[in-house]
């Protein structure tokens, strides 16, 4: 208990994707409304929340590590565990001595009530229900966003695609779309607090609106959000090729507020591996969509995910994937060595790739990604692009970092007064994972952020 303020404290650690980041913000909003003070995870608190990830084995292991760390550091505080690892493996979480509360996705809205009950009860509480029974989007509007100058806005949850490698449908349930009016109201509040960019995100963002029987579409929401006063950028999280419609591309090409950046999920460039993964596109279809994208938006930043070492992946299939990735010329690649998730079809597939081979192939794909990233960045040397100044550079005092709308990380000289502003920057050099530049004009919109609160 905070003796000086008479307030309880809550801290939260988040693993995984942007959707998890948003879910954590939802829970912290509920704690603030209940009078709690939000503090950093390494500070004393009455409640520690670990919002877990299970998309890979590494994510699950890091989740367990964070749980044990919180228990060791604060044995008399409530340790509450939620997120995808909790939803899919509640027994494993319950087996960790010292966990006070286990909360599934359907009960996050009760997190404050459950934590306060856990303060009074000596035995652990489990609130994990079947997520496939959820029919409605769990709408807990945010009052603020704790981090950065870019706000994540979750508009969709759930997935029913069931790729053979993916645990997420089991963790998140069926697709559910957020009502557009709730999205607009939240973005308006964020704009009033000084946020210049919003990232619309979801577990399977491209299915947004499909459960609404045509009442609204992703394209309509993007256009309306871009029209909200104070919002200068709208960015989309991951999409599949079949969900990148011509209408969406026309918006990106014609509306300067819609970022010219797409995270276009790939997973493999091999036709046969894609079939084993049960992806809903072929490499040929992916290629055709990329060609269409670049015909309308030549300077688009295309980022992607690639899984290396999927069961049965031959050397020829790996080479096919490398060649396809090179042909696509991605601006950034997230590379994941295949991680079997218990309960998925891929976990039982024959011919697992030996660990040493998988590691070698991962290094090769990462090296290709770095090469392609440098090539993409080199195209913009000497050009002036607008950068949203987001945070102090980790390595240099008196420098800031931010992103262009096509998702190039840029470092430039500047102080705190420039955070949250859009700055014309002439790009003068390359770094290992981005570019450096210098101001080429006055910053646009110097509103101080009112929403980044603790």
Secondary structure in CASP SS format (residue, H / E / C, confidence):
PFRMAT SS
TARGET T0000
AUTHOR 0000-0000-0000
METHOD secondary structure of the structure
MODEL  1
X C 1.00
X E 1.00
X C 1.00
X C 1.00
X C 1.00
X C 1.00
X E 1.00
X C 1.00
X E 1.00
X E 1.00
X E 1.00
X E 1.00
X E 1.00
X E 1.00
X C 1.00
X C 1.00
X C 1.00
X H 1.00
X H 1.00
X H 1.00
X H 1.00
X H 1.00
X H 1.00
X H 1.00
X H 1.00
X H 1.00
X H 1.00
X H 1.00
X H 1.00
X H 1.00
X H 1.00
X H 1.00
X H 1.00
X C 1.00
X C 1.00
X C 1.00
X E 1.00
X E 1.00
X C 1.00
X C 1.00
X C 1.00
X C 1.00
X C 1.00
X C 1.00
X C 1.00
X C 1.00
X E 1.00
X E 1.00
X E 1.00
X E 1.00
X E 1.00
X E 1.00
X C 1.00
X C 1.00
X C 1.00
X C 1.00
X H 1.00
X H 1.00
X H 1.00
X H 1.00
X H 1.00
X H 1.00
X H 1.00
X H 1.00
X H 1.00
X H 1.00
X H 1.00
X H 1.00
X H 1.00
X H 1.00
X H 1.00
X H 1.00
X H 1.00
X C 1.00
X C 1.00
X C 1.00
X C 1.00
X E 1.00
X E 1.00
X E 1.00
X E 1.00
X E 1.00
X E 1.00
X H 1.00
X H 1.00
X H 1.00
X H 1.00
X H 1.00
X C 1.00
X H 1.00
X H 1.00
X H 1.00
X H 1.00
X H 1.00
X C 1.00
X C 1.00
X C 1.00
X C 1.00
X C 1.00
X C 1.00
X E 1.00
X E 1.00
X E 1.00
X C 1.00
X H 1.00
X H 1.00
X H 1.00
X H 1.00
X H 1.00
X H 1.00
X H 1.00
X H 1.00
X H 1.00
X H 1.00
X H 1.00
X H 1.00
X H 1.00
X H 1.00
X H 1.00
X H 1.00
X C 1.00
X C 1.00
X C 1.00
X C 1.00
X E 1.00
X E 1.00
X E 1.00
X C 1.00
X C 1.00
X C 1.00
X H 1.00
X H 1.00
X H 1.00
X C 1.00
X C 1.00
X C 1.00
X C 1.00
X C 1.00
X C 1.00
X C 1.00
X C 1.00
X C 1.00
X C 1.00
X C 1.00
X C 1.00
X C 1.00
X C 1.00
X C 1.00
X C 1.00
X E 1.00
X E 1.00
X E 1.00
X E 1.00
X E 1.00
X E 1.00
X E 1.00
X E 1.00
X C 1.00
X C 1.00
X C 1.00
X C 1.00
X C 1.00
X C 1.00
X C 1.00
X C 1.00
X C 1.00
X C 1.00
X H 1.00
X H 1.00
X H 1.00
X H 1.00
X H 1.00
X C 1.00
X C 1.00
X C 1.00
X E 1.00
X E 1.00
X C 1.00
X C 1.00
X H 1.00
X H 1.00
X H 1.00
X H 1.00
X H 1.00
X H 1.00
X H 1.00
X H 1.00
X H 1.00
X H 1.00
X H 1.00
X H 1.00
X H 1.00
X C 1.00
X C 1.00
X C 1.00
X C 1.00
X E 1.00
X E 1.00
X E 1.00
X E 1.00
X E 1.00
X E 1.00
X C 1.00
X C 1.00
X H 1.00
X H 1.00
X H 1.00
X C 1.00
X C 1.00
X H 1.00
X H 1.00
X H 1.00
X C 1.00
X C 1.00
X C 1.00
X C 1.00
X C 1.00
X H 1.00
X H 1.00
X H 1.00
X H 1.00
X H 1.00
X H 1.00
X H 1.00
X H 1.00
X H 1.00
X C 1.00
X C 1.00
X C 1.00
X C 1.00
X C 1.00
X C 1.00
X E 1.00
X E 1.00
X E 1.00
X E 1.00
X C 1.00
X C 1.00
X E 1.00
X C 1.00
X H 1.00
X H 1.00
X H 1.00
X C 1.00
X C 1.00
X H 1.00
X H 1.00
X H 1.00
X H 1.00
X H 1.00
X H 1.00
X H 1.00
X H 1.00
X H 1.00
X C 1.00
X C 1.00
X C 1.00
X E 1.00
X C 1.00
X C 1.00
X E 1.00
X E 1.00
X E 1.00
X E 1.00
X C 1.00
X C 1.00
X E 1.00
X C 1.00
X C 1.00
X C 1.00
X H 1.00
X H 1.00
X H 1.00
X H 1.00
X H 1.00
X H 1.00
X H 1.00
X C 1.00
X C 1.00
X C 1.00
X C 1.00
X C 1.00
X H 1.00
X H 1.00
X H 1.00
X H 1.00
X H 1.00
X H 1.00
X H 1.00
X H 1.00
X H 1.00
X H 1.00
X H 1.00
X H 1.00
X H 1.00
X H 1.00
X C 1.00
X C 1.00
X C 1.00
X C 1.00
X E 1.00
X E 1.00
X E 1.00
X E 1.00
X E 1.00
X E 1.00
X E 1.00
X E 1.00
X C 1.00
X C 1.00
X C 1.00
X C 1.00
X C 1.00
X C 1.00
X H 1.00
X H 1.00
X H 1.00
X H 1.00
X H 1.00
X H 1.00
X H 1.00
X H 1.00
X H 1.00
X H 1.00
X H 1.00
X H 1.00
X H 1.00
X H 1.00
X C 1.00
X C 1.00
X C 1.00
X E 1.00
X E 1.00
X E 1.00
X E 1.00
X E 1.00
X E 1.00
X C 1.00
X C 1.00
X C 1.00
X C 1.00
X C 1.00
X C 1.00
X C 1.00
X H 1.00
X H 1.00
X H 1.00
X H 1.00
X C 1.00
X C 1.00
X C 1.00
X C 1.00
X C 1.00
X C 1.00
X H 1.00
X H 1.00
X H 1.00
X H 1.00
X H 1.00
X H 1.00
X H 1.00
X H 1.00
X H 1.00
X H 1.00
X H 1.00
X H 1.00
X H 1.00
X H 1.00
X H 1.00
X H 1.00
X H 1.00
X H 1.00
X H 1.00
X H 1.00
X H 1.00
X H 1.00
X H 1.00
X H 1.00
X C 1.00
X C 1.00
X C 1.00
X C 1.00
X C 1.00
X E 1.00
X E 1.00
X E 1.00
X E 1.00
X E 1.00
X E 1.00
X E 1.00
X E 1.00
X E 1.00
X C 1.00
X C 1.00
X C 1.00
X C 1.00
X C 1.00
X C 1.00
X E 1.00
X E 1.00
X E 1.00
X E 1.00
X E 1.00
X E 1.00
X C 1.00
X C 1.00
X C 1.00
X C 1.00
X E 1.00
X E 1.00
X E 1.00
X E 1.00
X E 1.00
X C 1.00
X C 1.00
X H 1.00
X H 1.00
X H 1.00
X C 1.00
X C 1.00
X C 1.00
X E 1.00
X E 1.00
X E 1.00
X E 1.00
X E 1.00
X E 1.00
X E 1.00
X E 1.00
X E 1.00
X C 1.00
X C 1.00
X C 1.00
X C 1.00
X E 1.00
X E 1.00
X E 1.00
X E 1.00
X E 1.00
X C 1.00
X C 1.00
X C 1.00
X C 1.00
X E 1.00
X C 1.00
X C 1.00
X C 1.00
X C 1.00
X C 1.00
X C 1.00
X C 1.00
X C 1.00
X C 1.00
X C 1.00
END
